[in-house]
Amino acid sequence: MQNSKTANPLNQARWQRFKANKRGFWSLCIFMVLFTLSLFAELIANDKPILVDYDGVWYFPIVTQYSETIFGGEFETEADYTDPYVAGLIENKGYMVWPLIRFSYSTINYDIAGSVPSAPDNVNWLGTDDKGRDVLARVIYGFRISVLFGLILTLVSSVIGVIVGATQGYYGGWLDLFGQRFIEVWSGMPTLFLLIILSSFVEPNFWWLLGIMVLFSWMSLVGVVRAEFLRCRNFDYVKAALSMGVSDSRIMRRHMLPNAMVASLTMMPFILSGSVTTLTSLDFLGFGLPVGSPSLGELLAQGKANLQAPWLGFSAFLVLSIMLTLLVFIGEAVRDAFDPHHQGR
């Protein structure tokens, strides 16, 4: 009960120090707004209407597939709502509510008059890529995939790194010695080259890439957690808990882990930005997500291959710059909030 009473003022003081860093606080607000909007990308950019009111009945095409015959058509296949014939059938007995952008990340605009990639206009606000797909829609979906990939990779690798670092630091001895030698060897493996080699054997996808990256990214937190546990294991309250018969797992979890989490939390925003950069690099080189997936790295590669279409490279560069800048500013604010030297300010 005493720990909960003292923890709340401490956390409140940390939150106040975080808010005092205006750059980091507003970066967090902007990032959360952008990420939240990207989670509802299907409601923002889609080639299917959000709602169809046909003959007094509501239909939701973005959730359920409906055949053309439901709306008076002739085919049993899924209705193409961009087809003027199907649109006319629906509008005769109702209406459609469309998203703000009438293109999904894989939708090809066949109504482009010139060649692709086409320049920005009132239909494709950021133009189209070399296959006629809307750039803005691909940016929205690509931003969501990049952030989700980075968040999952950061969470999983951080959990593994904390467990390994805590085990090494608490028990020390030969376990710590062999663990450090293994980490030195494992961290020297050329991760990018291994991914390129493995991509020639297995077709990469989101979860395959995530699993491979976890194998090499869990070491980022081992050092700081290990050092904290090495320092704390000789404290009097740890020795007292051992003398009282408290189990090792309980001591590590209840008494030592909170101290190590301070350093871990300060590093997580930087690990997240590194994870996003790694995925973008792999996509840029062609060894990332499957072909056709919305990817910022693939958009950068298209910009490099189509210098006559600068909107491709500028769009991807601008989104990546804003995303990574926000994450760095958030990381700096978190670091200041947990910095013990700022406790008295």
Secondary structure in CASP SS format (residue, H / E / C, confidence):
PFRMAT SS
TARGET T0000
AUTHOR 0000-0000-0000
METHOD secondary structure of the structure
MODEL  1
M C 1.00
Q H 1.00
N H 1.00
S H 1.00
K H 1.00
T H 1.00
A H 1.00
N H 1.00
P H 1.00
L H 1.00
N H 1.00
Q H 1.00
A H 1.00
R H 1.00
W H 1.00
Q H 1.00
R H 1.00
F H 1.00
K H 1.00
A H 1.00
N C 1.00
K H 1.00
R H 1.00
G H 1.00
F H 1.00
W H 1.00
S H 1.00
L H 1.00
C H 1.00
I H 1.00
F H 1.00
M H 1.00
V H 1.00
L H 1.00
F H 1.00
T H 1.00
L H 1.00
S H 1.00
L H 1.00
F C 1.00
A H 1.00
E H 1.00
L H 1.00
I H 1.00
A E 1.00
N C 1.00
D C 1.00
K C 1.00
P C 1.00
I C 1.00
L E 1.00
V E 1.00
D E 1.00
Y E 1.00
D C 1.00
G C 1.00
V E 1.00
W E 1.00
Y E 1.00
F C 1.00
P C 1.00
I C 1.00
V C 1.00
T C 1.00
Q C 1.00
Y C 1.00
S E 1.00
E H 1.00
T H 1.00
I H 1.00
F H 1.00
G C 1.00
G C 1.00
E C 1.00
F C 1.00
E C 1.00
T C 1.00
E E 1.00
A C 1.00
D C 1.00
Y C 1.00
T C 1.00
D C 1.00
P H 1.00
Y H 1.00
V H 1.00
A H 1.00
G H 1.00
L H 1.00
I H 1.00
E H 1.00
N H 1.00
K H 1.00
G E 1.00
Y E 1.00
M E 1.00
V E 1.00
W C 1.00
P C 1.00
L C 1.00
I E 1.00
R C 1.00
F C 1.00
S C 1.00
Y C 1.00
S C 1.00
T C 1.00
I E 1.00
N C 1.00
Y C 1.00
D C 1.00
I C 1.00
A C 1.00
G C 1.00
S C 1.00
V C 1.00
P C 1.00
S C 1.00
A C 1.00
P C 1.00
D C 1.00
N C 1.00
V C 1.00
N C 1.00
W C 1.00
L C 1.00
G C 1.00
T E 1.00
D C 1.00
D C 1.00
K C 1.00
G C 1.00
R E 1.00
D E 1.00
V H 1.00
L H 1.00
A H 1.00
R H 1.00
V H 1.00
I H 1.00
Y H 1.00
G H 1.00
F H 1.00
R H 1.00
I H 1.00
S H 1.00
V H 1.00
L H 1.00
F H 1.00
G H 1.00
L H 1.00
I H 1.00
L H 1.00
T H 1.00
L H 1.00
V H 1.00
S H 1.00
S H 1.00
V H 1.00
I H 1.00
G H 1.00
V H 1.00
I H 1.00
V H 1.00
G H 1.00
A H 1.00
T H 1.00
Q H 1.00
G H 1.00
Y H 1.00
Y H 1.00
G C 1.00
G H 1.00
W H 1.00
L H 1.00
D H 1.00
L H 1.00
F H 1.00
G H 1.00
Q H 1.00
R H 1.00
F H 1.00
I H 1.00
E H 1.00
V H 1.00
W H 1.00
S H 1.00
G C 1.00
M C 1.00
P C 1.00
T H 1.00
L H 1.00
F H 1.00
L H 1.00
L H 1.00
I H 1.00
I H 1.00
L H 1.00
S H 1.00
S C 1.00
F C 1.00
V C 1.00
E C 1.00
P C 1.00
N C 1.00
F H 1.00
W H 1.00
W H 1.00
L H 1.00
L H 1.00
G H 1.00
I H 1.00
M H 1.00
V H 1.00
L H 1.00
F H 1.00
S H 1.00
W H 1.00
M H 1.00
S H 1.00
L C 1.00
V H 1.00
G H 1.00
V H 1.00
V H 1.00
R H 1.00
A H 1.00
E H 1.00
F H 1.00
L H 1.00
R H 1.00
C H 1.00
R C 1.00
N C 1.00
F C 1.00
D H 1.00
Y H 1.00
V H 1.00
K H 1.00
A H 1.00
A H 1.00
L H 1.00
S H 1.00
M C 1.00
G C 1.00
V C 1.00
S C 1.00
D H 1.00
S H 1.00
R H 1.00
I H 1.00
M H 1.00
R H 1.00
R H 1.00
H H 1.00
M H 1.00
L H 1.00
P H 1.00
N H 1.00
A H 1.00
M H 1.00
V H 1.00
A H 1.00
S H 1.00
L H 1.00
T H 1.00
M H 1.00
M H 1.00
P H 1.00
F H 1.00
I H 1.00
L H 1.00
S H 1.00
G H 1.00
S H 1.00
V H 1.00
T H 1.00
T H 1.00
L H 1.00
T H 1.00
S H 1.00
L H 1.00
D H 1.00
F H 1.00
L H 1.00
G C 1.00
F C 1.00
G C 1.00
L C 1.00
P C 1.00
V C 1.00
G C 1.00
S C 1.00
P C 1.00
S C 1.00
L H 1.00
G H 1.00
E H 1.00
L H 1.00
L H 1.00
A H 1.00
Q H 1.00
G H 1.00
K H 1.00
A H 1.00
N C 1.00
L C 1.00
Q C 1.00
A C 1.00
P H 1.00
W H 1.00
L H 1.00
G H 1.00
F H 1.00
S H 1.00
A H 1.00
F H 1.00
L H 1.00
V H 1.00
L H 1.00
S H 1.00
I H 1.00
M H 1.00
L H 1.00
T H 1.00
L H 1.00
L H 1.00
V H 1.00
F H 1.00
I H 1.00
G H 1.00
E H 1.00
A H 1.00
V H 1.00
R H 1.00
D H 1.00
A H 1.00
F H 1.00
D C 1.00
P H 1.00
H H 1.00
H H 1.00
Q C 1.00
G C 1.00
R C 1.00
END
